[in-house]
Amino acid sequence: MCYLALGLHFNWLDAQRIGQTVSFILKHIGVCFVPAGVGIMNYFGLLKASGWQLLLFTIVSTLALMVLVGWSYQRVTQKPTPKVTKKATQLSTEQTPHD
């Protein structure tokens, strides 16, 4: 929803084109938040006792995932470098004129 709001604010998205999609999202948004709220209420004692550990783990794992995805993207989009063989090096030095 934040991305949609930013997109509309900066005119990156056309309100007429995404109106039906936004209506669908708003109609079913409770499905996303109700289970999380019930989970927080059911396990409030656990969250109170070790909430900082869960928060730390969430932050560290998110950062690790971002680094891994970035590294993977760079590896996939990187052009392969041609391998220079010993024979190719010898051929190139033999073809250059020596003074």
A tleap script that builds the chain and sets N, CA, C and O, in Angstrom:
source leaprc.protein.ff14SB
mol = sequence {
  NMET CYS TYR LEU ALA LEU GLY LEU HIE PHE
  ASN TRP LEU ASP ALA GLN ARG ILE GLY GLN
  THR VAL SER PHE ILE LEU LYS HIE ILE GLY
  VAL CYS PHE VAL PRO ALA GLY VAL GLY ILE
  MET ASN TYR PHE GLY LEU LEU LYS ALA SER
  GLY TRP GLN LEU LEU LEU PHE THR ILE VAL
  SER THR LEU ALA LEU MET VAL LEU VAL GLY
  TRP SER TYR GLN ARG VAL THR GLN LYS PRO
  THR PRO LYS VAL THR LYS LYS ALA THR GLN
  LEU SER THR GLU GLN THR PRO HIE CASP
}
set mol.1.N position { 0.824 -1.186 0.000 }
set mol.1.CA position { 0.000 0.000 0.000 }
set mol.1.C position { 0.869 1.251 0.000 }
set mol.1.O position { 0.517 2.262 -0.607 }
set mol.2.N position { 2.004 1.173 0.685 }
set mol.2.CA position { 2.913 2.331 0.700 }
set mol.2.C position { 3.457 2.600 -0.694 }
set mol.2.O position { 3.553 3.752 -1.118 }
set mol.3.N position { 3.816 1.526 -1.412 }
set mol.3.CA position { 4.324 1.703 -2.770 }
set mol.3.C position { 3.251 2.294 -3.683 }
set mol.3.O position { 3.545 3.141 -4.526 }
set mol.4.N position { 2.028 1.852 -3.514 }
set mol.4.CA position { 0.936 2.415 -4.305 }
set mol.4.C position { 0.740 3.892 -3.986 }
set mol.4.O position { 0.549 4.703 -4.892 }
set mol.5.N position { 0.787 4.245 -2.706 }
set mol.5.CA position { 0.623 5.645 -2.316 }
set mol.5.C position { 1.748 6.509 -2.881 }
set mol.5.O position { 1.498 7.606 -3.382 }
set mol.6.N position { 2.975 6.021 -2.802 }
set mol.6.CA position { 4.103 6.777 -3.364 }
set mol.6.C position { 3.982 6.899 -4.881 }
set mol.6.O position { 4.236 7.963 -5.446 }
set mol.7.N position { 3.600 5.822 -5.528 }
set mol.7.CA position { 3.431 5.857 -6.975 }
set mol.7.C position { 2.370 6.847 -7.416 }
set mol.7.O position { 2.542 7.541 -8.417 }
set mol.8.N position { 1.281 6.914 -6.679 }
set mol.8.CA position { 0.232 7.885 -6.999 }
set mol.8.C position { 0.674 9.309 -6.677 }
set mol.8.O position { 0.378 10.237 -7.431 }
set mol.9.N position { 1.374 9.484 -5.573 }
set mol.9.CA position { 1.830 10.819 -5.170 }
set mol.9.C position { 2.792 11.422 -6.202 }
set mol.9.O position { 2.687 12.602 -6.536 }
set mol.10.N position { 3.714 10.620 -6.695 }
set mol.10.CA position { 4.715 11.113 -7.642 }
set mol.10.C position { 4.294 10.921 -9.102 }
set mol.10.O position { 5.102 11.094 -10.014 }
set mol.11.N position { 3.026 10.563 -9.314 }
set mol.11.CA position { 2.456 10.374 -10.654 }
set mol.11.C position { 3.195 9.317 -11.476 }
set mol.11.O position { 3.282 9.430 -12.699 }
set mol.12.N position { 3.721 8.302 -10.814 }
set mol.12.CA position { 4.329 7.179 -11.515 }
set mol.12.C position { 3.245 6.211 -11.974 }
set mol.12.O position { 3.439 5.460 -12.930 }
set mol.13.N position { 2.107 6.229 -11.292 }
set mol.13.CA position { 0.987 5.346 -11.608 }
set mol.13.C position { -0.231 6.183 -11.957 }
set mol.13.O position { -0.430 7.271 -11.417 }
set mol.14.N position { -1.032 5.669 -12.855 }
set mol.14.CA position { -2.273 6.327 -13.240 }
set mol.14.C position { -3.407 5.773 -12.382 }
set mol.14.O position { -3.656 4.567 -12.377 }
set mol.15.N position { -4.085 6.645 -11.667 }
set mol.15.CA position { -5.146 6.224 -10.749 }
set mol.15.C position { -6.272 5.496 -11.479 }
set mol.15.O position { -6.863 4.566 -10.928 }
set mol.16.N position { -6.575 5.901 -12.699 }
set mol.16.CA position { -7.648 5.260 -13.460 }
set mol.16.C position { -7.302 3.811 -13.810 }
set mol.16.O position { -8.172 2.940 -13.807 }
set mol.17.N position { -6.044 3.565 -14.106 }
set mol.17.CA position { -5.633 2.224 -14.539 }
set mol.17.C position { -5.536 1.234 -13.386 }
set mol.17.O position { -5.762 0.040 -13.587 }
set mol.18.N position { -5.203 1.701 -12.174 }
set mol.18.CA position { -5.014 0.774 -11.056 }
set mol.18.C position { -6.182 0.768 -10.081 }
set mol.18.O position { -6.125 0.096 -9.051 }
set mol.19.N position { -7.228 1.500 -10.390 }
set mol.19.CA position { -8.371 1.606 -9.490 }
set mol.19.C position { -9.002 0.272 -9.128 }
set mol.19.O position { -9.311 0.028 -7.962 }
set mol.20.N position { -9.194 -0.587 -10.108 }
set mol.20.CA position { -9.822 -1.887 -9.863 }
set mol.20.C position { -8.912 -2.773 -9.001 }
set mol.20.O position { -9.394 -3.490 -8.125 }
set mol.21.N position { -7.617 -2.723 -9.247 }
set mol.21.CA position { -6.668 -3.521 -8.461 }
set mol.21.C position { -6.625 -3.046 -7.020 }
set mol.21.O position { -6.621 -3.859 -6.096 }
set mol.22.N position { -6.593 -1.740 -6.824 }
set mol.22.CA position { -6.559 -1.182 -5.470 }
set mol.22.C position { -7.838 -1.532 -4.717 }
set mol.22.O position { -7.794 -1.830 -3.524 }
set mol.23.N position { -8.966 -1.497 -5.399 }
set mol.23.CA position { -10.231 -1.868 -4.754 }
set mol.23.C position { -10.197 -3.317 -4.281 }
set mol.23.O position { -10.669 -3.623 -3.186 }
set mol.24.N position { -9.648 -4.201 -5.091 }
set mol.24.CA position { -9.530 -5.610 -4.710 }
set mol.24.C position { -8.621 -5.761 -3.493 }
set mol.24.O position { -8.941 -6.499 -2.560 }
set mol.25.N position { -7.489 -5.062 -3.505 }
set mol.25.CA position { -6.546 -5.146 -2.381 }
set mol.25.C position { -7.198 -4.638 -1.099 }
set mol.25.O position { -7.085 -5.278 -0.054 }
set mol.26.N position { -7.869 -3.507 -1.167 }
set mol.26.CA position { -8.512 -2.945 0.027 }
set mol.26.C position { -9.640 -3.836 0.539 }
set mol.26.O position { -9.878 -3.915 1.744 }
set mol.27.N position { -10.326 -4.498 -0.372 }
set mol.27.CA position { -11.420 -5.378 0.027 }
set mol.27.C position { -10.909 -6.578 0.823 }
set mol.27.O position { -11.595 -7.058 1.726 }
set mol.28.N position { -9.718 -7.065 0.498 }
set mol.28.CA position { -9.181 -8.275 1.121 }
set mol.28.C position { -7.976 -8.015 2.024 }
set mol.28.O position { -7.262 -8.956 2.368 }
set mol.29.N position { -7.736 -6.784 2.409 }
set mol.29.CA position { -6.543 -6.468 3.199 }
set mol.29.C position { -6.590 -7.087 4.598 }
set mol.29.O position { -5.542 -7.353 5.187 }
set mol.30.N position { -7.760 -7.312 5.123 }
set mol.30.CA position { -7.886 -7.922 6.443 }
set mol.30.C position { -7.300 -9.319 6.514 }
set mol.30.O position { -6.846 -9.753 7.572 }
set mol.31.N position { -7.308 -10.026 5.389 }
set mol.31.CA position { -6.745 -11.373 5.347 }
set mol.31.C position { -5.254 -11.337 5.684 }
set mol.31.O position { -4.715 -12.298 6.231 }
set mol.32.N position { -4.603 -10.247 5.361 }
set mol.32.CA position { -3.165 -10.127 5.644 }
set mol.32.C position { -2.899 -9.803 7.109 }
set mol.32.O position { -1.922 -10.294 7.676 }
set mol.33.N position { -3.741 -8.994 7.730 }
set mol.33.CA position { -3.439 -8.491 9.065 }
set mol.33.C position { -4.088 -9.264 10.205 }
set mol.33.O position { -3.543 -9.285 11.309 }
set mol.34.N position { -5.219 -9.891 9.978 }
set mol.34.CA position { -5.898 -10.610 11.055 }
set mol.34.C position { -5.058 -11.774 11.576 }
set mol.34.O position { -4.914 -11.891 12.792 }
set mol.35.N position { -4.495 -12.641 10.733 }
set mol.35.CA position { -3.676 -13.735 11.281 }
set mol.35.C position { -2.464 -13.229 12.072 }
set mol.35.O position { -2.109 -13.816 13.094 }
set mol.36.N position { -1.840 -12.166 11.618 }
set mol.36.CA position { -0.695 -11.618 12.354 }
set mol.36.C position { -1.135 -11.076 13.706 }
set mol.36.O position { -0.449 -11.283 14.707 }
set mol.37.N position { -2.253 -10.396 13.746 }
set mol.37.CA position { -2.757 -9.862 15.015 }
set mol.37.C position { -3.128 -10.957 15.996 }
set mol.37.O position { -2.842 -10.846 17.189 }
set mol.38.N position { -3.758 -12.010 15.509 }
set mol.38.CA position { -4.117 -13.140 16.374 }
set mol.38.C position { -2.855 -13.819 16.892 }
set mol.38.O position { -2.796 -14.206 18.059 }
set mol.39.N position { -1.857 -13.966 16.048 }
set mol.39.CA position { -0.593 -14.561 16.475 }
set mol.39.C position { 0.094 -13.742 17.550 }
set mol.39.O position { 0.651 -14.301 18.495 }
set mol.40.N position { 0.060 -12.436 17.419 }
set mol.40.CA position { 0.658 -11.565 18.441 }
set mol.40.C position { -0.081 -11.715 19.761 }
set mol.40.O position { 0.543 -11.774 20.820 }
set mol.41.N position { -1.410 -11.777 19.704 }
set mol.41.CA position { -2.178 -11.927 20.943 }
set mol.41.C position { -1.940 -13.290 21.588 }
set mol.41.O position { -1.832 -13.382 22.811 }
set mol.42.N position { -1.856 -14.339 20.790 }
set mol.42.CA position { -1.651 -15.683 21.338 }
set mol.42.C position { -0.264 -15.867 21.939 }
set mol.42.O position { -0.112 -16.585 22.927 }
set mol.43.N position { 0.723 -15.249 21.373 }
set mol.43.CA position { 2.108 -15.451 21.811 }
set mol.43.C position { 2.727 -14.181 22.389 }
set mol.43.O position { 3.933 -13.970 22.266 }
set mol.44.N position { 1.914 -13.338 23.014 }
set mol.44.CA position { 2.419 -12.082 23.561 }
set mol.44.C position { 3.483 -12.323 24.628 }
set mol.44.O position { 4.473 -11.593 24.682 }
set mol.45.N position { 3.298 -13.324 25.471 }
set mol.45.CA position { 4.289 -13.634 26.506 }
set mol.45.C position { 5.639 -13.998 25.905 }
set mol.45.O position { 6.682 -13.555 26.385 }
set mol.46.N position { 5.610 -14.799 24.860 }
set mol.46.CA position { 6.850 -15.182 24.182 }
set mol.46.C position { 7.506 -13.972 23.523 }
set mol.46.O position { 8.723 -13.802 23.591 }
set mol.47.N position { 6.697 -13.140 22.891 }
set mol.47.CA position { 7.242 -11.936 22.264 }
set mol.47.C position { 7.818 -10.975 23.297 }
set mol.47.O position { 8.838 -10.331 23.054 }
set mol.48.N position { 7.167 -10.884 24.438 }
set mol.48.CA position { 7.657 -9.998 25.493 }
set mol.48.C position { 8.986 -10.502 26.047 }
set mol.48.O position { 9.879 -9.708 26.344 }
set mol.49.N position { 9.119 -11.822 26.187 }
set mol.49.CA position { 10.337 -12.395 26.759 }
set mol.49.C position { 11.509 -12.360 25.784 }
set mol.49.O position { 12.634 -12.062 26.185 }
set mol.50.N position { 11.265 -12.654 24.526 }
set mol.50.CA position { 12.380 -12.734 23.577 }
set mol.50.C position { 12.118 -11.944 22.303 }
set mol.50.O position { 12.571 -12.330 21.226 }
set mol.51.N position { 11.407 -10.868 22.418 }
set mol.51.CA position { 11.094 -10.040 21.256 }
set mol.51.C position { 12.316 -9.399 20.627 }
set mol.51.O position { 12.409 -9.296 19.404 }
set mol.52.N position { 13.268 -8.964 21.470 }
set mol.52.CA position { 14.469 -8.322 20.925 }
set mol.52.C position { 15.292 -9.319 20.118 }
set mol.52.O position { 15.924 -8.946 19.130 }
set mol.53.N position { 15.288 -10.594 20.535 }
set mol.53.CA position { 16.021 -11.614 19.783 }
set mol.53.C position { 15.360 -11.863 18.425 }
set mol.53.O position { 16.039 -12.013 17.409 }
set mol.54.N position { 14.043 -11.904 18.425 }
set mol.54.CA position { 13.326 -12.082 17.166 }
set mol.54.C position { 13.548 -10.894 16.236 }
set mol.54.O position { 13.728 -11.064 15.030 }
set mol.55.N position { 13.534 -9.698 16.802 }
set mol.55.CA position { 13.767 -8.496 16.007 }
set mol.55.C position { 15.179 -8.494 15.428 }
set mol.55.O position { 15.369 -8.191 14.250 }
set mol.56.N position { 16.166 -8.830 16.251 }
set mol.56.CA position { 17.551 -8.883 15.786 }
set mol.56.C position { 17.708 -9.928 14.681 }
set mol.56.O position { 18.339 -9.662 13.659 }
set mol.57.N position { 17.137 -11.106 14.885 }
set mol.57.CA position { 17.213 -12.161 13.874 }
set mol.57.C position { 16.544 -11.717 12.578 }
set mol.57.O position { 17.057 -11.988 11.493 }
set mol.58.N position { 15.414 -11.044 12.682 }
set mol.58.CA position { 14.708 -10.569 11.494 }
set mol.58.C position { 15.552 -9.569 10.720 }
set mol.58.O position { 15.640 -9.646 9.495 }
set mol.59.N position { 16.173 -8.633 11.424 }
set mol.59.CA position { 16.997 -7.617 10.762 }
set mol.59.C position { 18.222 -8.255 10.109 }
set mol.59.O position { 18.528 -7.971 8.951 }
set mol.60.N position { 18.922 -9.116 10.849 }
set mol.60.CA position { 20.137 -9.747 10.315 }
set mol.60.C position { 19.810 -10.639 9.120 }
set mol.60.O position { 20.513 -10.600 8.110 }
set mol.61.N position { 18.758 -11.435 9.223 }
set mol.61.CA position { 18.417 -12.327 8.112 }
set mol.61.C position { 17.946 -11.537 6.891 }
set mol.61.O position { 18.218 -11.937 5.759 }
set mol.62.N position { 17.249 -10.428 7.103 }
set mol.62.CA position { 16.826 -9.590 5.982 }
set mol.62.C position { 18.032 -8.986 5.280 }
set mol.62.O position { 18.104 -8.993 4.051 }
set mol.63.N position { 18.979 -8.463 6.051 }
set mol.63.CA position { 20.189 -7.899 5.450 }
set mol.63.C position { 20.995 -8.967 4.712 }
set mol.63.O position { 21.506 -8.719 3.620 }
set mol.64.N position { 21.106 -10.149 5.307 }
set mol.64.CA position { 21.835 -11.239 4.647 }
set mol.64.C position { 21.159 -11.628 3.334 }
set mol.64.O position { 21.836 -11.876 2.337 }
set mol.65.N position { 19.845 -11.680 3.332 }
set mol.65.CA position { 19.115 -12.021 2.119 }
set mol.65.C position { 19.304 -10.951 1.052 }
set mol.65.O position { 19.470 -11.273 -0.124 }
set mol.66.N position { 19.280 -9.682 1.449 }
set mol.66.CA position { 19.484 -8.598 0.489 }
set mol.66.C position { 20.875 -8.679 -0.139 }
set mol.66.O position { 21.025 -8.485 -1.345 }
set mol.67.N position { 21.888 -8.965 0.676 }
set mol.67.CA position { 23.253 -9.102 0.158 }
set mol.67.C position { 23.336 -10.287 -0.799 }
set mol.67.O position { 23.936 -10.178 -1.869 }
set mol.68.N position { 22.743 -11.412 -0.425 }
set mol.68.CA position { 22.773 -12.602 -1.270 }
set mol.68.C position { 22.061 -12.368 -2.601 }
set mol.68.O position { 22.561 -12.775 -3.649 }
set mol.69.N position { 20.917 -11.725 -2.569 }
set mol.69.CA position { 20.180 -11.452 -3.803 }
set mol.69.C position { 20.965 -10.483 -4.679 }
set mol.69.O position { 21.039 -10.677 -5.893 }
set mol.70.N position { 21.552 -9.446 -4.091 }
set mol.70.CA position { 22.365 -8.506 -4.859 }
set mol.70.C position { 23.568 -9.171 -5.491 }
set mol.70.O position { 23.871 -8.935 -6.660 }
set mol.71.N position { 24.250 -9.995 -4.728 }
set mol.71.CA position { 25.418 -10.710 -5.241 }
set mol.71.C position { 25.007 -11.663 -6.359 }
set mol.71.O position { 25.684 -11.749 -7.383 }
set mol.72.N position { 23.898 -12.381 -6.167 }
set mol.72.CA position { 23.413 -13.314 -7.192 }
set mol.72.C position { 23.044 -12.571 -8.467 }
set mol.72.O position { 23.351 -13.030 -9.568 }
set mol.73.N position { 22.395 -11.439 -8.325 }
set mol.73.CA position { 22.009 -10.640 -9.494 }
set mol.73.C position { 23.248 -10.191 -10.263 }
set mol.73.O position { 23.278 -10.256 -11.492 }
set mol.74.N position { 24.260 -9.738 -9.547 }
set mol.74.CA position { 25.488 -9.310 -10.209 }
set mol.74.C position { 26.155 -10.473 -10.933 }
set mol.74.O position { 26.666 -10.299 -12.039 }
set mol.75.N position { 26.156 -11.644 -10.332 }
set mol.75.CA position { 26.772 -12.815 -10.964 }
set mol.75.C position { 26.004 -13.237 -12.221 }
set mol.75.O position { 26.606 -13.620 -13.224 }
set mol.76.N position { 24.682 -13.165 -12.157 }
set mol.76.CA position { 23.869 -13.597 -13.292 }
set mol.76.C position { 23.971 -12.603 -14.447 }
set mol.76.O position { 24.019 -13.016 -15.606 }
set mol.77.N position { 24.005 -11.314 -14.158 }
set mol.77.CA position { 24.014 -10.305 -15.212 }
set mol.77.C position { 25.412 -9.947 -15.689 }
set mol.77.O position { 25.556 -9.194 -16.652 }
set mol.78.N position { 26.433 -10.463 -15.046 }
set mol.78.CA position { 27.806 -10.150 -15.423 }
set mol.78.C position { 28.166 -10.869 -16.720 }
set mol.78.O position { 27.879 -12.054 -16.892 }
set mol.79.N position { 28.806 -10.123 -17.637 }
set mol.79.CA position { 29.246 -10.737 -18.880 }
set mol.79.C position { 30.462 -11.602 -18.595 }
set mol.79.O position { 31.350 -11.204 -17.842 }
set mol.80.N position { 30.502 -12.772 -19.190 }
set mol.80.CA position { 31.667 -13.634 -18.938 }
set mol.80.C position { 32.921 -13.038 -19.575 }
set mol.80.O position { 32.877 -12.533 -20.696 }
set mol.81.N position { 34.018 -13.101 -18.862 }
set mol.81.CA position { 35.281 -12.601 -19.391 }
set mol.81.C position { 35.934 -13.706 -20.205 }
set mol.81.O position { 35.950 -14.865 -19.789 }
set mol.82.N position { 36.471 -13.348 -21.364 }
set mol.82.CA position { 37.107 -14.389 -22.175 }
set mol.82.C position { 38.365 -14.906 -21.490 }
set mol.82.O position { 39.149 -14.142 -20.926 }
set mol.83.N position { 38.533 -16.202 -21.552 }
set mol.83.CA position { 39.708 -16.810 -20.939 }
set mol.83.C position { 40.872 -16.737 -21.922 }
set mol.83.O position { 40.735 -17.090 -23.093 }
set mol.84.N position { 42.001 -16.281 -21.435 }
set mol.84.CA position { 43.197 -16.193 -22.259 }
set mol.84.C position { 44.024 -17.438 -22.004 }
set mol.84.O position { 44.433 -17.719 -20.878 }
set mol.85.N position { 44.258 -18.170 -23.067 }
set mol.85.CA position { 45.050 -19.388 -22.934 }
set mol.85.C position { 46.511 -19.087 -23.212 }
set mol.85.O position { 46.852 -18.030 -23.744 }
set mol.86.N position { 47.354 -20.011 -22.853 }
set mol.86.CA position { 48.794 -19.852 -23.064 }
set mol.86.C position { 49.096 -19.770 -24.560 }
set mol.86.O position { 49.956 -18.995 -24.978 }
set mol.87.N position { 48.391 -20.566 -25.364 }
set mol.87.CA position { 48.607 -20.568 -26.806 }
set mol.87.C position { 48.206 -19.225 -27.416 }
set mol.87.O position { 48.905 -18.715 -28.292 }
set mol.88.N position { 47.094 -18.647 -26.967 }
set mol.88.CA position { 46.657 -17.354 -27.482 }
set mol.88.C position { 47.661 -16.271 -27.125 }
set mol.88.O position { 47.894 -15.364 -27.924 }
set mol.89.N position { 48.253 -16.345 -25.957 }
set mol.89.CA position { 49.256 -15.372 -25.547 }
set mol.89.C position { 50.495 -15.502 -26.424 }
set mol.89.O position { 51.074 -14.492 -26.824 }
set mol.90.N position { 50.908 -16.719 -26.726 }
set mol.90.CA position { 52.070 -16.940 -27.580 }
set mol.90.C position { 51.811 -16.429 -28.989 }
set mol.90.O position { 52.694 -15.821 -29.594 }
set mol.91.N position { 50.617 -16.664 -29.520 }
set mol.91.CA position { 50.288 -16.192 -30.860 }
set mol.91.C position { 50.294 -14.678 -30.938 }
set mol.91.O position { 50.773 -14.111 -31.920 }
set mol.92.N position { 49.775 -14.021 -29.929 }
set mol.92.CA position { 49.725 -12.561 -29.957 }
set mol.92.C position { 51.120 -11.958 -29.840 }
set mol.92.O position { 51.374 -10.911 -30.435 }
set mol.93.N position { 52.021 -12.572 -29.104 }
set mol.93.CA position { 53.378 -12.034 -28.988 }
set mol.93.C position { 54.188 -12.334 -30.240 }
set mol.93.O position { 55.083 -11.562 -30.584 }
set mol.94.N position { 53.902 -13.432 -30.930 }
set mol.94.CA position { 54.617 -13.760 -32.160 }
set mol.94.C position { 54.208 -12.848 -33.300 }
set mol.94.O position { 55.017 -12.582 -34.189 }
set mol.95.N position { 52.975 -12.362 -33.300 }
set mol.95.CA position { 52.481 -11.540 -34.395 }
set mol.95.C position { 52.884 -10.084 -34.265 }
set mol.95.O position { 52.827 -9.354 -35.255 }
set mol.96.N position { 53.283 -9.635 -33.103 }
set mol.96.CA position { 53.675 -8.239 -32.939 }
set mol.96.C position { 55.099 -8.066 -33.423 }
set mol.96.O position { 55.977 -8.851 -33.066 }
set mol.97.N position { 55.340 -7.039 -34.239 }
set mol.97.CA position { 56.702 -6.828 -34.752 }
set mol.97.C position { 57.615 -6.317 -33.648 }
set mol.97.O position { 57.216 -5.505 -32.813 }
set mol.98.N position { 58.831 -6.802 -33.662 }
set mol.98.CA position { 59.832 -6.367 -32.692 }
set mol.98.C position { 60.790 -5.411 -33.381 }
set mol.98.O position { 61.206 -5.663 -34.512 }
set mol.99.N position { 61.142 -4.325 -32.720 }
set mol.99.CA position { 62.074 -3.345 -33.304 }
set mol.99.C position { 63.489 -3.729 -33.080 }
set mol.99.O position { 64.397 -3.015 -33.506 }
savepdb mol mol.pdb
quit
